[in-house]
């Protein structure tokens, strides 16, 4: 798909994952502008920074700047009921759905000496390790449960 296609695909996945997460999190009317910034400014900016190869800013945009901006924006809305809980839930969603997911296409753009053109192998390795972790956790949990049930 190339650099642009991968970035668009993962940006869309981040947007949809964040949207799904936010639908499960209780929000208040005072959070709407913060959510606007989260969805339409911070998340696309994260992927734009990856596209222009500014990894230094990619690494700190969400954990540093967005984590300060989100509570400040909620506070400016004047709605202080469950302030910390709401801010933390929005920050967590942004961290998982945008920051962590954005590192996958960043692997495709990474410039490694003597490894040019093989970056898709890094993404494949990431997916395989993640999937094997899930499968092995499931198998291990089921084998442990069956061993315990035989002992009783």
OpenMM code with the backbone's topology and positions (N, CA, C; nanometers):
from openmm import Vec3, app, unit

residues = "UNK UNK UNK UNK UNK UNK UNK UNK UNK UNK UNK UNK UNK UNK UNK UNK UNK UNK UNK UNK UNK UNK UNK UNK UNK UNK UNK UNK UNK UNK UNK UNK UNK UNK UNK UNK UNK UNK UNK UNK UNK UNK UNK UNK UNK UNK UNK UNK UNK UNK UNK UNK UNK UNK UNK UNK UNK UNK UNK UNK UNK UNK UNK UNK UNK UNK UNK UNK UNK UNK UNK UNK UNK UNK UNK UNK UNK UNK UNK UNK UNK UNK UNK UNK UNK UNK UNK UNK UNK UNK UNK UNK UNK UNK UNK UNK UNK UNK UNK UNK UNK UNK UNK UNK UNK UNK UNK UNK UNK UNK UNK UNK UNK UNK UNK UNK UNK UNK UNK UNK UNK UNK UNK UNK UNK UNK UNK UNK UNK UNK UNK UNK UNK UNK UNK UNK UNK UNK UNK UNK UNK UNK UNK UNK UNK UNK UNK UNK UNK UNK UNK UNK".split()
positions = [
    Vec3(0.0819, -0.1205, 0.0000),
    Vec3(0.0000, 0.0000, 0.0000),
    Vec3(0.0855, 0.1258, 0.0000),
    Vec3(0.2064, 0.1128, 0.0412),
    Vec3(0.2941, 0.2285, 0.0437),
    Vec3(0.2790, 0.3086, 0.1720),
    Vec3(0.3623, 0.4093, 0.1826),
    Vec3(0.3665, 0.4932, 0.3024),
    Vec3(0.2340, 0.5651, 0.3262),
    Vec3(0.1817, 0.6305, 0.2251),
    Vec3(0.0587, 0.7078, 0.2404),
    Vec3(-0.0602, 0.6180, 0.2707),
    Vec3(-0.0721, 0.5081, 0.1988),
    Vec3(-0.1832, 0.4154, 0.2217),
    Vec3(-0.1809, 0.3569, 0.3613),
    Vec3(-0.0625, 0.3205, 0.4090),
    Vec3(-0.0494, 0.2649, 0.5443),
    Vec3(-0.0872, 0.3679, 0.6504),
    Vec3(-0.0408, 0.4905, 0.6310),
    Vec3(-0.0738, 0.5955, 0.7271),
    Vec3(-0.2239, 0.6227, 0.7299),
    Vec3(-0.2869, 0.6268, 0.6135),
    Vec3(-0.4317, 0.6511, 0.6084),
    Vec3(-0.5068, 0.5354, 0.6719),
    Vec3(-0.4648, 0.4115, 0.6434),
    Vec3(-0.5303, 0.2943, 0.7016),
    Vec3(-0.5209, 0.2963, 0.8537),
    Vec3(-0.4025, 0.3182, 0.9064),
    Vec3(-0.3866, 0.3173, 1.0519),
    Vec3(-0.4518, 0.4392, 1.1169),
    Vec3(-0.4520, 0.5529, 1.0492),
    Vec3(-0.5219, 0.6700, 1.1040),
    Vec3(-0.6712, 0.6426, 1.1119),
    Vec3(-0.7250, 0.5797, 1.0100),
    Vec3(-0.8668, 0.5429, 1.0117),
    Vec3(-0.8957, 0.4408, 1.1216),
    Vec3(-0.8075, 0.3431, 1.1373),
    Vec3(-0.8242, 0.2453, 1.2452),
    Vec3(-0.8181, 0.3128, 1.3825),
    Vec3(-0.7265, 0.4072, 1.3988),
    Vec3(-0.7168, 0.4806, 1.5256),
    Vec3(-0.8442, 0.5589, 1.5526),
    Vec3(-0.8934, 0.6260, 1.4505),
    Vec3(-1.0157, 0.7044, 1.4652),
    Vec3(-1.1327, 0.6149, 1.5046),
    Vec3(-1.1485, 0.5022, 1.4356),
    Vec3(-1.2599, 0.4116, 1.4654),
    Vec3(-1.2456, 0.3461, 1.6032),
    Vec3(-1.1237, 0.3087, 1.6396),
    Vec3(-1.1014, 0.2500, 1.7718),
    Vec3(-1.1301, 0.3517, 1.8823),
    Vec3(-1.0845, 0.4743, 1.8633),
    Vec3(-1.1097, 0.5796, 1.9617),
    Vec3(-1.2581, 0.6111, 1.9712),
    Vec3(-1.3254, 0.6131, 1.8565),
    Vec3(-1.4701, 0.6375, 1.8552),
    Vec3(-1.5440, 0.5283, 1.9316),
    Vec3(-1.5062, 0.4044, 1.9091),
    Vec3(-1.5693, 0.2919, 1.9792),
    Vec3(-1.5419, 0.2999, 2.1291),
    Vec3(-1.4194, 0.3338, 2.1662),
    Vec3(-1.3840, 0.3460, 2.3073),
    Vec3(-1.4649, 0.4568, 2.3744),
    Vec3(-1.4738, 0.5713, 2.3099),
    Vec3(-1.5444, 0.6853, 2.3695),
    Vec3(-1.6940, 0.6572, 2.3832),
    Vec3(-1.7513, 0.5773, 2.2942),
    Vec3(-1.8938, 0.5430, 2.3089),
    Vec3(-1.9178, 0.4597, 2.4340),
    Vec3(-1.8169, 0.3895, 2.4818),
    Vec3(-1.8315, 0.3073, 2.6024),
    Vec3(-1.8004, 0.3842, 2.7305),
    Vec3(-1.7371, 0.4999, 2.7172),
    Vec3(-1.6971, 0.5806, 2.8330),
    Vec3(-1.8021, 0.6887, 2.8567),
    Vec3(-1.8491, 0.7010, 2.9808),
    Vec3(-1.9455, 0.8082, 3.0065),
    Vec3(-1.8791, 0.9462, 2.9968),
    Vec3(-1.9347, 1.0307, 2.9126),
    Vec3(-1.8843, 1.1671, 2.8974),
    Vec3(-1.9964, 1.2650, 2.9285),
    Vec3(-1.9581, 1.3876, 2.9520),
    Vec3(-2.0546, 1.4924, 2.9830),
    Vec3(-2.0496, 1.5976, 2.8731),
    Vec3(-2.1436, 1.6873, 2.8787),
    Vec3(-2.1519, 1.7924, 2.7766),
    Vec3(-2.0251, 1.8779, 2.7721),
    Vec3(-1.9614, 1.8974, 2.8854),
    Vec3(-1.8382, 1.9762, 2.8913),
    Vec3(-1.7198, 1.9098, 2.8226),
    Vec3(-1.7319, 1.7821, 2.7895),
    Vec3(-1.6229, 1.7087, 2.7247),
    Vec3(-1.6278, 1.7174, 2.5726),
    Vec3(-1.7343, 1.7710, 2.5158),
    Vec3(-1.7518, 1.7651, 2.3711),
    Vec3(-1.6424, 1.8385, 2.2941),
    Vec3(-1.6033, 1.9548, 2.3405),
    Vec3(-1.4960, 2.0272, 2.2696),
    Vec3(-1.3616, 1.9574, 2.2871),
    Vec3(-1.3404, 1.9000, 2.4043),
    Vec3(-1.2180, 1.8227, 2.4268),
    Vec3(-1.2141, 1.7030, 2.3341),
    Vec3(-1.3277, 1.6362, 2.3185),
    Vec3(-1.3341, 1.5215, 2.2287),
    Vec3(-1.3145, 1.5636, 2.0836),
    Vec3(-1.3652, 1.6813, 2.0493),
    Vec3(-1.3410, 1.7333, 1.9142),
    Vec3(-1.1911, 1.7467, 1.8892),
    Vec3(-1.1207, 1.8079, 1.9833),
    Vec3(-0.9761, 1.8239, 1.9703),
    Vec3(-0.9070, 1.6883, 1.9635),
    Vec3(-0.9540, 1.5943, 2.0448),
    Vec3(-0.8936, 1.4612, 2.0480),
    Vec3(-0.9080, 1.3903, 1.9143),
    Vec3(-1.0290, 1.3935, 1.8583),
    Vec3(-1.0568, 1.3215, 1.7344),
    Vec3(-1.0016, 1.3912, 1.6108),
    Vec3(-1.0209, 1.5202, 1.6008),
    Vec3(-0.9974, 1.5890, 1.4746),
    Vec3(-0.8710, 1.6745, 1.4689),
    Vec3(-0.8034, 1.6921, 1.5808),
    Vec3(-0.6796, 1.7699, 1.5797),
    Vec3(-0.5607, 1.6825, 1.6236),
    Vec3(-0.5671, 1.6250, 1.7436),
    Vec3(-0.4524, 1.5534, 1.7996),
    Vec3(-0.4233, 1.4243, 1.7241),
    Vec3(-0.5261, 1.3423, 1.6998),
    Vec3(-0.5036, 1.2147, 1.6305),
    Vec3(-0.4514, 1.2355, 1.4878),
    Vec3(-0.5141, 1.3208, 1.4057),
    Vec3(-0.4551, 1.3424, 1.2721),
    Vec3(-0.3153, 1.4052, 1.2769),
    Vec3(-0.2909, 1.4924, 1.3751),
    Vec3(-0.1592, 1.5538, 1.3880),
    Vec3(-0.0532, 1.4472, 1.4170),
    Vec3(-0.0878, 1.3488, 1.4973),
    Vec3(0.0046, 1.2396, 1.5276),
    Vec3(0.0485, 1.1689, 1.3985),
    Vec3(-0.0471, 1.1392, 1.3130),
    Vec3(-0.0150, 1.0700, 1.1877),
    Vec3(0.0539, 1.1632, 1.0873),
    Vec3(0.0205, 1.2897, 1.0890),
    Vec3(0.0888, 1.3854, 1.0013),
    Vec3(0.2358, 1.3952, 1.0389),
    Vec3(0.2643, 1.3972, 1.1678),
    Vec3(0.4035, 1.4041, 1.2131),
    Vec3(0.4813, 1.2800, 1.1719),
    Vec3(0.4140, 1.1651, 1.1720),
    Vec3(0.4795, 1.0428, 1.1238),
    Vec3(0.5081, 1.0564, 0.9741),
    Vec3(0.4132, 1.1117, 0.9005),
    Vec3(0.4291, 1.1272, 0.7551),
    Vec3(0.5465, 1.2170, 0.7194),
    Vec3(0.5723, 1.3188, 0.8001),
    Vec3(0.6841, 1.4089, 0.7698),
    Vec3(0.8117, 1.3686, 0.8433),
    Vec3(0.8120, 1.2492, 0.9013),
    Vec3(0.9302, 1.1914, 0.9683),
    Vec3(0.9825, 1.2761, 1.0844),
    Vec3(0.8935, 1.3319, 1.1626),
    Vec3(0.9343, 1.4101, 1.2789),
    Vec3(0.9113, 1.3254, 1.4041),
    Vec3(0.9919, 1.2207, 1.4172),
    Vec3(0.9694, 1.1248, 1.5249),
    Vec3(0.9900, 1.1849, 1.6637),
    Vec3(1.0782, 1.2799, 1.6777),
    Vec3(1.1003, 1.3431, 1.8083),
    Vec3(0.9732, 1.4045, 1.8643),
    Vec3(0.8937, 1.4658, 1.7787),
    Vec3(0.7680, 1.5261, 1.8234),
    Vec3(0.6564, 1.4224, 1.8334),
    Vec3(0.6617, 1.3195, 1.7475),
    Vec3(0.5639, 1.2097, 1.7558),
    Vec3(0.5708, 1.1450, 1.8935),
    Vec3(0.6917, 1.1270, 1.9430),
    Vec3(0.7118, 1.0579, 2.0698),
    Vec3(0.6578, 1.1352, 2.1896),
    Vec3(0.6463, 1.2681, 2.1785),
    Vec3(0.6027, 1.3457, 2.2947),
    Vec3(0.4689, 1.4173, 2.2755),
    Vec3(0.4127, 1.4170, 2.1554),
    Vec3(0.2888, 1.4912, 2.1319),
    Vec3(0.1778, 1.4483, 2.2266),
    Vec3(0.1450, 1.3219, 2.2296),
    Vec3(0.0335, 1.2753, 2.3122),
    Vec3(0.0734, 1.2612, 2.4586),
    Vec3(0.1846, 1.1908, 2.4919),
    Vec3(0.2153, 1.1747, 2.6347),
    Vec3(0.2484, 1.3044, 2.7078),
    Vec3(0.2984, 1.4031, 2.6389),
    Vec3(0.3337, 1.5275, 2.7074),
    Vec3(0.2300, 1.6366, 2.6827),
    Vec3(0.2145, 1.6775, 2.5593),
    Vec3(0.1293, 1.7920, 2.5292),
    Vec3(-0.0196, 1.7612, 2.5426),
    Vec3(-0.0640, 1.6502, 2.4865),
    Vec3(-0.2072, 1.6180, 2.4932),
    Vec3(-0.2496, 1.5866, 2.6360),
    Vec3(-0.1609, 1.5250, 2.7137),
    Vec3(-0.1958, 1.4914, 2.8514),
    Vec3(-0.2072, 1.6151, 2.9402),
    Vec3(-0.1485, 1.7243, 2.9000),
    Vec3(-0.1668, 1.8509, 2.9703),
    Vec3(-0.2884, 1.9244, 2.9132),
    Vec3(-0.3032, 1.9179, 2.7819),
    Vec3(-0.4103, 1.9909, 2.7148),
    Vec3(-0.5491, 1.9377, 2.7521),
    Vec3(-0.5672, 1.8069, 2.7578),
    Vec3(-0.6998, 1.7489, 2.7809),
    Vec3(-0.7595, 1.7935, 2.9148),
    Vec3(-0.6896, 1.7791, 3.0274),
    Vec3(-0.7492, 1.8275, 3.1532),
    Vec3(-0.7703, 1.9789, 3.1535),
    Vec3(-0.6795, 2.0516, 3.0908),
    Vec3(-0.6956, 2.1976, 3.0861),
    Vec3(-0.8206, 2.2341, 3.0072),
    Vec3(-0.8449, 2.1669, 2.8974),
    Vec3(-0.9621, 2.1951, 2.8133),
    Vec3(-1.0910, 2.1594, 2.8873),
    Vec3(-1.0905, 2.0475, 2.9607),
    Vec3(-1.2088, 2.0092, 3.0391),
    Vec3(-1.2334, 2.1117, 3.1497),
    Vec3(-1.1264, 2.1577, 3.2135),
    Vec3(-1.1402, 2.2578, 3.3198),
    Vec3(-1.1936, 2.3895, 3.2646),
    Vec3(-1.1493, 2.4282, 3.1458),
    Vec3(-1.1979, 2.5519, 3.0852),
    Vec3(-1.3463, 2.5433, 3.0503),
    Vec3(-1.3964, 2.4236, 3.0298),
    Vec3(-1.5392, 2.4060, 3.0012),
    Vec3(-1.6236, 2.4344, 3.1258),
    Vec3(-1.5616, 2.4314, 3.2440),
    Vec3(-1.6313, 2.4654, 3.3666),
    Vec3(-1.7075, 2.3509, 3.4313),
    Vec3(-1.7005, 2.2327, 3.3759),
    Vec3(-1.7703, 2.1167, 3.4314),
    Vec3(-1.6707, 2.0364, 3.5137),
    Vec3(-1.6781, 2.0478, 3.6461),
    Vec3(-1.5793, 1.9840, 3.7324),
    Vec3(-1.6272, 1.8550, 3.7969),
    Vec3(-1.7480, 1.8129, 3.7680),
    Vec3(-1.7990, 1.6889, 3.8270),
    Vec3(-1.7248, 1.5688, 3.7672),
    Vec3(-1.6656, 1.4867, 3.8517),
    Vec3(-1.5859, 1.3697, 3.8114),
    Vec3(-1.4751, 1.4091, 3.7135),
    Vec3(-1.4132, 1.5226, 3.7409),
    Vec3(-1.3136, 1.5807, 3.6508),
    Vec3(-1.1973, 1.4852, 3.6231),
    Vec3(-1.1337, 1.4339, 3.7287),
    Vec3(-1.0162, 1.3485, 3.7103),
    Vec3(-1.0507, 1.2189, 3.6380),
    Vec3(-1.1636, 1.1619, 3.6724),
    Vec3(-1.2060, 1.0368, 3.6086),
    Vec3(-1.2292, 1.0570, 3.4586),
    Vec3(-1.2983, 1.1625, 3.4230),
    Vec3(-1.3269, 1.1895, 3.2820),
    Vec3(-1.1998, 1.2192, 3.2045),
    Vec3(-1.1123, 1.3006, 3.2628),
    Vec3(-0.9865, 1.3349, 3.1950),
    Vec3(-0.9000, 1.2101, 3.1752),
    Vec3(-0.8922, 1.1266, 3.2771),
    Vec3(-0.8101, 1.0058, 3.2676),
    Vec3(-0.8640, 0.9094, 3.1631),
    Vec3(-0.9938, 0.8972, 3.1542),
    Vec3(-1.0510, 0.8054, 3.0551),
    Vec3(-1.0263, 0.8530, 2.9125),
    Vec3(-1.0359, 0.9826, 2.8903),
    Vec3(-1.0079, 1.0361, 2.7566),
    Vec3(-0.8589, 1.0220, 2.7247),
    Vec3(-0.7734, 1.0497, 2.8222),
    Vec3(-0.6297, 1.0358, 2.8009),
    Vec3(-0.5917, 0.8907, 2.7715),
    Vec3(-0.6497, 0.7970, 2.8445),
    Vec3(-0.6195, 0.6557, 2.8230),
    Vec3(-0.6609, 0.6125, 2.6827),
    Vec3(-0.7794, 0.6533, 2.6406),
    Vec3(-0.8254, 0.6185, 2.5067),
    Vec3(-0.7351, 0.6748, 2.3996),
    Vec3(-0.6934, 0.7990, 2.4160),
    Vec3(-0.6029, 0.8614, 2.3194),
    Vec3(-0.4680, 0.7902, 2.3174),
    Vec3(-0.4198, 0.7522, 2.4324),
    Vec3(-0.2901, 0.6849, 2.4411),
    Vec3(-0.2939, 0.5491, 2.3710),
    Vec3(-0.3964, 0.4712, 2.3974),
    Vec3(-0.4045, 0.3373, 2.3383),
    Vec3(-0.4423, 0.3439, 2.1910),
    Vec3(-0.5481, 0.4169, 2.1588),
    Vec3(-0.6032, 0.4143, 2.0231),
    Vec3(-0.5253, 0.4984, 1.9230),
    Vec3(-0.4580, 0.6012, 1.9660),
    Vec3(-0.3845, 0.6853, 1.8711),
    Vec3(-0.2335, 0.6686, 1.8871),
    Vec3(-0.1821, 0.6888, 2.0068),
    Vec3(-0.0375, 0.6867, 2.0267),
    Vec3(0.0217, 0.5479, 2.0011),
    Vec3(-0.0333, 0.4482, 2.0681),
    Vec3(0.0232, 0.3134, 2.0534),
    Vec3(0.0018, 0.2586, 1.9129),
    Vec3(-0.1157, 0.2784, 1.8581),
    Vec3(-0.1449, 0.2273, 1.7247),
    Vec3(-0.0644, 0.3002, 1.6164),
    Vec3(-0.0289, 0.4247, 1.6408),
    Vec3(0.0458, 0.5002, 1.5399),
    Vec3(0.1897, 0.4504, 1.5249),
    Vec3(0.2376, 0.3742, 1.6184),
    Vec3(0.3735, 0.3228, 1.6068),
    Vec3(0.3842, 0.2099, 1.5045),
    Vec3(0.2735, 0.1465, 1.4697),
    Vec3(0.2774, 0.0412, 1.3677),
    Vec3(0.3164, 0.0971, 1.2306),
    Vec3(0.2487, 0.2015, 1.1785),
    Vec3(0.2960, 0.2542, 1.0506),
    Vec3(0.4304, 0.3263, 1.0626),
    Vec3(0.4650, 0.3697, 1.1828),
    Vec3(0.5962, 0.4323, 1.2008),
    Vec3(0.7072, 0.3302, 1.1759),
    Vec3(0.6797, 0.2032, 1.2033),
    Vec3(0.7775, 0.0992, 1.1723),
    Vec3(0.8051, 0.0910, 1.0225),
    Vec3(0.7029, 0.1171, 0.9422),
    Vec3(0.7188, 0.1102, 0.7970),
    Vec3(0.8044, 0.2236, 0.7422),
    Vec3(0.8140, 0.3320, 0.8171),
    Vec3(0.8860, 0.4503, 0.7713),
    Vec3(1.0266, 0.4577, 0.8323),
    Vec3(1.0511, 0.3764, 0.9314),
    Vec3(1.1782, 0.3767, 1.0028),
    Vec3(1.2950, 0.3559, 0.9069),
    Vec3(1.3966, 0.4356, 0.9228),
    Vec3(1.5155, 0.4234, 0.8372),
    Vec3(1.6249, 0.3501, 0.9144),
    Vec3(1.6468, 0.2248, 0.8779),
    Vec3(1.7486, 0.1421, 0.9424),
    Vec3(1.8586, 0.1154, 0.8403),
    Vec3(1.9838, 0.1489, 0.8711),
    Vec3(2.0922, 0.1252, 0.7759),
    Vec3(2.1009, -0.0235, 0.7380),
    Vec3(2.1238, -0.0487, 0.6121),
    Vec3(2.1355, -0.1837, 0.5550),
    Vec3(2.0075, -0.2659, 0.5684),
    Vec3(1.8927, -0.2004, 0.5891),
    Vec3(1.7652, -0.2713, 0.6036),
    Vec3(1.6558, -0.2025, 0.5225),
    Vec3(1.6944, -0.1188, 0.4274),
    Vec3(1.5982, -0.0445, 0.3475),
    Vec3(1.5115, -0.1401, 0.2672),
    Vec3(1.3826, -0.1099, 0.2621),
    Vec3(1.2901, -0.1896, 0.1837),
    Vec3(1.2351, -0.3120, 0.2546),
    Vec3(1.2806, -0.3404, 0.3749),
    Vec3(1.2342, -0.4590, 0.4481),
    Vec3(1.1552, -0.4226, 0.5737),
    Vec3(1.1093, -0.2997, 0.5837),
    Vec3(1.0405, -0.2557, 0.7047),
    Vec3(0.9065, -0.3248, 0.7236),
    Vec3(0.8465, -0.3746, 0.6168),
    Vec3(0.7194, -0.4459, 0.6318),
    Vec3(0.7390, -0.5729, 0.7134),
    Vec3(0.8599, -0.6281, 0.7133),
    Vec3(0.8899, -0.7460, 0.7953),
    Vec3(0.8800, -0.7101, 0.9441),
    Vec3(0.9194, -0.5879, 0.9797),
    Vec3(0.9074, -0.5437, 1.1190),
    Vec3(0.7613, -0.5393, 1.1631),
    Vec3(0.6740, -0.4885, 1.0766),
    Vec3(0.5314, -0.4837, 1.1087),
    Vec3(0.4739, -0.6247, 1.1168),
    Vec3(0.5133, -0.7117, 1.0259),
    Vec3(0.4684, -0.8509, 1.0303),
    Vec3(0.5143, -0.9177, 1.1590),
    Vec3(0.6376, -0.8927, 1.2002),
    Vec3(0.6893, -0.9475, 1.3249),
    Vec3(0.6089, -0.8976, 1.4451),
    Vec3(0.5764, -0.7700, 1.4460),
    Vec3(0.4952, -0.7133, 1.5531),
    Vec3(0.3598, -0.7823, 1.5620),
    Vec3(0.2948, -0.8009, 1.4482),
    Vec3(0.1630, -0.8654, 1.4456),
    Vec3(0.1743, -1.0112, 1.4892),
    Vec3(0.2760, -1.0829, 1.4404),
    Vec3(0.2926, -1.2238, 1.4784),
    Vec3(0.3188, -1.2406, 1.6277),
    Vec3(0.4046, -1.1575, 1.6839),
    Vec3(0.4334, -1.1664, 1.8273),
    Vec3(0.3079, -1.1375, 1.9093),
    Vec3(0.2330, -1.0376, 1.8686),
    Vec3(0.1103, -1.0029, 1.9392),
    Vec3(0.0076, -1.1165, 1.9316),
    Vec3(-0.0110, -1.1715, 1.8133),
    Vec3(-0.1085, -1.2794, 1.7968),
    Vec3(-0.0651, -1.4062, 1.8706),
    Vec3(0.0625, -1.4384, 1.8645),
    Vec3(0.1117, -1.5562, 1.9375),
    Vec3(0.0957, -1.5367, 2.0874),
    Vec3(0.1138, -1.4162, 2.1348),
    Vec3(0.0922, -1.3881, 2.2763),
    Vec3(-0.0518, -1.4162, 2.3155),
    Vec3(-0.1455, -1.3709, 2.2350),
    Vec3(-0.2874, -1.3955, 2.2640),
    Vec3(-0.3201, -1.5435, 2.2618),
    Vec3(-0.2719, -1.6145, 2.1616),
    Vec3(-0.3003, -1.7574, 2.1489),
    Vec3(-0.2390, -1.8345, 2.2654),
    Vec3(-0.1137, -1.8049, 2.2962),
    Vec3(-0.0472, -1.8778, 2.4044),
    Vec3(-0.1084, -1.8467, 2.5407),
    Vec3(-0.1541, -1.7245, 2.5632),
    Vec3(-0.2234, -1.6934, 2.6886),
    Vec3(-0.3523, -1.7739, 2.7006),
    Vec3(-0.4249, -1.7850, 2.5916),
    Vec3(-0.5500, -1.8619, 2.5904),
    Vec3(-0.5213, -2.0098, 2.6175),
    Vec3(-0.4229, -2.0650, 2.5494),
    Vec3(-0.3886, -2.2067, 2.5677),
    Vec3(-0.3406, -2.2316, 2.7097),
    Vec3(-0.2552, -2.1436, 2.7598),
    Vec3(-0.2013, -2.1593, 2.8948),
    Vec3(-0.3129, -2.1520, 3.0001),
    Vec3(-0.4030, -2.0576, 2.9828),
    Vec3(-0.5143, -2.0430, 3.0784),
    Vec3(-0.6045, -2.1662, 3.0760),
    Vec3(-0.6330, -2.2195, 2.9584),
    Vec3(-0.7182, -2.3381, 2.9493),
    Vec3(-0.6486, -2.4619, 3.0027),
    Vec3(-0.5190, -2.4755, 2.9794),
    Vec3(-0.4485, -2.5931, 3.0311),
    Vec3(-0.4355, -2.5850, 3.1827),
    Vec3(-0.4177, -2.4648, 3.2363),
    Vec3(-0.4110, -2.4483, 3.3815),
    Vec3(-0.5451, -2.4781, 3.4462),
    Vec3(-0.6532, -2.4358, 3.3819),
    Vec3(-0.7878, -2.4603, 3.4358),
    Vec3(-0.8204, -2.6086, 3.4317),
    Vec3(-0.7828, -2.6788, 3.3256),
    Vec3(-0.8135, -2.8218, 3.3177),
    Vec3(-0.7289, -2.9011, 3.4163),
    Vec3(-0.6052, -2.8569, 3.4420),
    Vec3(-0.5194, -2.9232, 3.5414),
    Vec3(-0.5792, -2.9060, 3.6801),
    Vec3(-0.6276, -2.7877, 3.7116),
    Vec3(-0.6898, -2.7646, 3.8431),
    Vec3(-0.8155, -2.8459, 3.8599),
    Vec3(-0.8947, -2.8598, 3.7551),
    Vec3(-1.0217, -2.9333, 3.7667),
    Vec3(-0.9936, -3.0830, 3.7835),
    Vec3(-0.8846, -3.1365, 3.7290),
    Vec3(-0.8523, -3.2769, 3.7472),
    Vec3(-0.8034, -3.3059, 3.8886),
    Vec3(-0.7419, -3.2067, 3.9517),
    Vec3(-0.6906, -3.2259, 4.0883),
    Vec3(-0.8031, -3.2337, 4.1896),
    Vec3(-0.9170, -3.1700, 4.1627),
    Vec3(-1.0247, -3.1677, 4.2613),
    Vec3(-1.1213, -3.2808, 4.2443),
] * unit.nanometer
topology = app.Topology()
chain = topology.addChain("A")
for resn in residues:
    res = topology.addResidue(resn, chain)
    for name in ("N", "CA", "C"):
        topology.addAtom(name, app.Element.getBySymbol(name[0]), res)
